[in-house]
Structures are given as C-alpha cells and as structure tokens.
Amino acid sequence: MQNARGRKERVTRVSAYSQVVVKVGVERSYLIDRRTLQNLAECKSSEELISRLKRSIYRSVLKGIETPSAEELQYSLKEELIRLYRRMVDYSPEEIRSFLKDYISKLEIENLKALLRGKNVGVSQRTLVKRLHLSVEDIFGRRELFIQAIKDRDVKSVIERFRGTEYEPILLEGMHKYEETGSTKFFDFSLDRAYYENLLNSAEAVPWVDREIASSFAGTEVDLFNIVTIIRSKFLGYPSHSIYRMVTHRFYKLTESQIRTLISSESLDSVLNAIKKGYYGKFLPTLGRLEETLIKFKMAIKNFTSSALEKKRVMNPFTIASPLSLMVRKEVEVENLMMISSAIEFGWKPEDITSILF
C-alpha cells in the first residue's frame, strides 16, 4: 500500500513539474558561459558590449536602447531577469509559486525604496517611470498601484497609497522616523528586514519534499543579509541598538548569541575575526578594501548556493531546485554583465574585469 502511494505521489510530482522542467531546460541553453563572459570583458565600449549582447537572449530587451551606456544596459539586463522570473512562476506548480514570488519580491521592494527616495528629493514622474522596473509588478498585479504612486506628490502620499498591502505596517513604522529626520533610510532598513524574515517563513510553507531545499536557500540568504548589514553598520559607526533593529530575529547557520556577539563587538576588525571563526568564515576572503571584501564574500556564498541547488536539481529535477537553480544562475549572469558594463565605462583592463566576475 505504501509503495503504491509513493509511486502515485512521484507520478503526481512529475506531472506537476513537467512544464517547468522543460522551460528550465530551454532557458539553461541560453545562459552565457564563462569564456563568452571573458570575451565580453574585452569590449572597448558600452556600444560594442550592447552590440555583441544583441546576438544573445538579451536582444529583445536591448533593442529599445537609444543612448548606449552602462546605466541603460543594466536596466535592460534586469528586465531580462524579470522575464525569466515570471516564466518560472507561471510554469511552476501552484504549491511553490508563493515562495518563488516571495523571493522575487525583493525587486518590488527595490521599486518601493526607489519610489520613496525619489519622492523625498523631488524626482520627476518621468524619471521615476524610467528608474522603476514596473514589469516586475505584473507578477504581483500591482503595476497600476505603482503607476498611481508615481503620480503622488510626496512620501506621505505614497505611504497612504500602500495602505491595505503587506507593506502598510512597515511604512507606517518608518514614517515616524522619516518625520523626525527627513531621511528615507529607515524605510530601507525596515523593508529589507521584513523581506528576509518573510522569506524564511515562506520556505517553511512549501511541500515537505521541497522544504529542505527552500529552507536551506532562504536561510543562507538571511544569514548573508545579517552579516553584511552588521559589517557595513560597524564600518559606518552605527550604535549597537540601531544595528540590532536592522537585522532579522530568525537565523539559519547563525545563532542569536552569535548575532549579538557580532553586534556588540567593539570594532570592525573584531566583527570580521568573529565571522572567520564561524560557519561562514570559509567564505570570507583575505581582507582588502571593505567593499571589495564584501563583494568577494557575497560572490563566494552565491557560487556555493548555486552549486548546491544545481546538485539537488540533477539528483531530482522534479523539485523546487529546478526553477530556483536557474533563477540563481541567471542572477549571477546578470550581475556579471552589469559589472562588466560598469568596468568598461571606468576604463578597466580586461584581465582586471575578469578577476571580479562571479
């Protein structure tokens, strides 16, 4: 009886995942390999880079670029990432879509933060439309909400616009600090923290077959966020009580005791030394400039996560690892292309560009 039930569950799962597995296979064939990335790093200008990328899957999002620049290119690259995100959500089984959307909501939060910053400094509606990635709102059914918010006159009006959404309590909390200081950074802190806490909760709600994969992925994302937040906050000299409000209160490989130790450390060096002694110490590079250290740290963890998901996908393609592994690989690809575009504009040598790629 149990064997029969197990076979039925496997057949059901194969059927549920069949569409997304096929789509993942197709999209994987479009990914840019390492050698091609290295060749792209040899481009002499943004115009040349864009021209060469038009021969790839990116051609449809690049055709609208009027003035070749790293900024225009990077916007278009993210649009291609959003296209893939939406494809994965649309073709994935219903029971994992909520988690995938919760993960993707980081781009909606980027939109919201950019909108609040723009309203605070008086950015025009036309500029905001160009800066925000409204295409991601098609995944959440909120394009019209954001369009109307862009038309609002100020930060307070935008917050009123988002009443009734999951962002309402977060924005109202940040509004008190905004009225005191005139800074929107408190919205950023609160929105980021809420995103990562929700990601862990969402991972625990997927079917048990997918739960370990989703929880491991989400947990690593949360720990990385907390570590980077603490390091940057220590560098900027924020007091411990402020840092504690920025981090999540749920963790994965870290413990609350370890988080408190990092936050209460007297200096940035002591924070970095404490990290070296823990689970994530193996990902922390030899110290250099802080931003370079953080980039390499995030790069190492991203590669580790991508490899882990890829192994799980190969072992069993009929799990959440299939869409998730592709999404992460596409993110790495887009991040690499964005770094290449910026480095070319700054006049870097090809070998220096290649050295920073994920």
N, C-alpha and C positions, 0 to 999 in steps of 0.2 A: 504493500500500500504506500509506504513512504517513498520507495523508489519510483513508483508511478507518479506520485505527487511531485517529486523532484524533477522528473522528466517533463511533466506538464509545465512546471514553473520555468524551466530552461527554454522550452519551446515558446512560451509566452514572452519571455525576456528577449529572445532572438527576434521574434516578430516585432516587438515594441521598438527595438533598437535598429532594425534593418535599414530604415531610411537614413538615419543619421550616420550609420557606419558607412554607407555608400557615399554620402555627401562628404564625410571626413576624408575618404579615400581620394575623391576628386580634388578637394581643396589642398590636400597634402601635396599633390602633384604640382601645384602652383607655387609652393614655397621656394624661396631663393636660397641656394646652397652657399656654403662658406666661400668657395672660390669665386663665385659671382659677386658676393659682397666685397671681397678683396679687390676685384676688378673695378667695382663701382667706386671704391675709395680712391682710385686713380683719376677720377674725373677732375677736370680743371675748373669747372664752374657749376653753379646750380642748373644752368640751362642744359649743359651736357648731361648731368645726372638725371634730370627730368626726361630728356630725350631718350636716354637708354632705358629708363624705367617704363616708358610708354610701350616697350616691347614685351612687357610682363603683364601680370594680372592687374597691375595698378593703372593700366592705360585708361580705363573708364573714368577714374576719379581725377586723373591728371589733365584730361582734355580741356577742362574749363580754366586752367591756369593762364592768366593774362600776362602777368609780370613774373618771370622766373625768379624765385627767391626761396631761401630755406624756410621762411615763415609760411609761404603759400604751399610749399611742398609738404611740410609737416602737417598742416591742416588736412590736406588731401590724403596723406598716409593714414591718418586716424580715421578718416571717413571709410577707407577700405577695411580697416579693422572692425569698424561698426557693422559694415556689410556682412562680414564673416560672423560676428557675434549674433546678428539677427538670424542668419541662416542656421546656426547651431541651435538657437532657441526654437525656431519654427519646426525643425525636423527632429528634435529630441523628444523622448517620451514625456508625457504630461507630468509624471511624478518627479522629474528632476528639473523641470523648467523654472520653477520658483527659485531654486538655488542658483542656476545659471544667471537668471535675471538679477538676483540679489548681488551676485558677483559683478555683473556688468554695471550695476547702479553706481559704481564708482565714477563712471563717466557722466551720469546725471548729476552727481554731487559736484563734479568739476564744473558743469554748466551752472549750477546754482551758486557756487562760490564766485565764479567769474561774473555772474549777473549782479550779485551783491556788491562786489568790488567796483564794478562798472558804475552802478547807480551811486555809489558813495563818492566817486570822483567826477561824476557828470559825463561819462562816456555816452556818445550819441547812440540812438536806437540802431542806426545803420551799421555802426561799428560793432555793436553787440551781436547783431544778427550774423555778422561775418566771423566773430570770435567763437560763438557758441556752436556746439555740434548738435543742432536740432534733430538731425537724423536719428540720434540715439533715443530721442523722445518718442519716436514711432514704435519702439519696442515696448515702451511703458504707457503709450496712449496719452502722452502729455505735451505733445507739440503745441497745441493751441494754448495750453496753460502757460507755457514759457513765452509764446508769442505775445500774449496779453501782458505778462510780467515785464517783458522788454519795454512795453509802452508805459508802464507805471512810472511815476515821477521821481520816486526816491526809495531808499531802503525800507522804510516803514511800510510803504505801499506794497512792495514786493512780498514782505512778510505776511501782510494781510491776504495777499493773493494765494498764499500757500496754506491758509487755514483749512483744516479738514484733511490734509495729507499727513503722512507719517513724519514729515519734517516740521510740522507745527510746533510741538513742544521744544524741539531743538532750537528753532529760530527764535521763539519767544524767550528762551533762556539766554541766547546770545544777544537779544535786543537790549536787555538791561545793561550789559557791558558796553554795547555799542553806544547807547545814550550817554554813558559815563565818559567814554574815551574817544568816540568818533572813529574807532578802528573796527574793521570787519574781521580781524584775525580770530576773534573769539568764535565767530560762526565757523571758521575753518576748523578750529580745534574740535568743536562740538560735533560737527558733521562727520569729520574723519573718525572720531572715536565711536560714534553711533554706527557708522558703516561697518567697522570691523567687529564690533560686538554682535551686530545682527548677522554678519557672515557666519560666525560660529554657531549661532542659534539655527540658522538656515541649514547648515550642514547636518545638524542632528535630526532634521526633519525629513531627509531623503530616505528611500527604502534601505533596509539593513544591508543589502548587497553592495550598495553604493556608499554607505555611511562612512566606512573607514577611509575610503579614498577622499571623499569630500571633507571629512573632518581633518585629515592629515594636511590636505591642501590649505583649507581655511585657517587651521591652527598655525601653520608656518607663516602665512600672510600676516596674521595677527601679531605673532612674535616679532616678525621683521619690522612691522609698523611701530611697535612699542620700543624696540631697541633703537631704531633710527630717530624716533621722536625724542627719546631721552638723551641721546648723543648730541643732537642738534640743540636741544634746550639747554644742556650743560654748557655747550660752546657759547651760546648767546647769553648765558648768565641768568637764566630764569630761576626763581626760588623753587625749592622742593615742592611746596604745597601747590604751586601752579603746574608743575610738571605732572604731579600725581593726577590732576584733573584732566590732563591731556591724554593719558594712556587708558587702555581698556582695563576692566577689572576681571577679565577672564583671559586665560593664557593656554598655551599648548605644552611646549617643552620647558617653558619658564614656569616658575612658581611665584606666588605673591611675595614671598620672602626675598627672592632674587630681585624682583622688580623694585621692592622697597630699598634693597641694598644699593642698586644702581642709582636710584633717585637721590638717596641720601649721601652718595659719595661726594667727597669734598671737591674733586677736580675732574676734568675730562679724562685725564690720564688714568685715574683710578677707576672710572667707568669702563674704559677700554680694557684695562687689565682684568677687571671682573668678568667681562664678556669672554675674554680669552680663556678663562678657566672653566667656562660652561659649555653646554652643548653646541652653541653657535660660534665658539671660539675658532673652530676649524675653518670657518668661512671668512674670518676677519683677516685681511691682508697685512703685510708688514706696513707699519704706519708711514704715511706720507702726508700730503696735504689732506685736510679733513674731508673735503668734498670728493676728492679722488678716492680716499679710503672708503667712503660710503658707497660710491658708485661701484667699486670693485666688490664690496661686501654684498650689495644687492644683486650684483651680477652672479656671484658665486652661488647664492641661495636660489636665484631664478633658474640657473642651469641645473642645480640639484633637484629642484621641484619638477622641472621639465623632464629630466631623465627618469625620475621616479614615476611620473604619470605615464611616460612612454612605455616603461617596463610593464606597468599594470594594463595598459591598452593591449600590448602584444599578448600577454597572458590570457586576457579575456576582453575582446573588443566590445562585448555587449554590456558595458558598464558606463558610468559617467566619465570614466577615464578617456573614452574616445573623443567626445566633444571638448572636454576640458584640456586634454593634452594638445589638441590642435589650437585652441584659443591661446594657450600659453606660448606655444611656438610662434604663433602669428604675432603676439605681443613682442616677443624677443626680436623678431624680424623687423617690425615697425620701429622699435626702439633703436636698433642698429642703423636702420636707414635714416632715422632722424639725427642720430649722432654723426653719421657720415655727412649729411647735408649741412649741419652746423659747422663741422670741422672744415669742410671745403670752403665755406664762406669766410672762415677765420684764416684761411691760407695754410692749413696744416699739411705736412708731408704725408703721402700715402701710408708709409710704414708706421707713422705715429697714429694715424686714424685706425689702422688695422689693430693696433695694440690695445685699443679701448673697446673693441667690439665684444659683445657677449658670446 
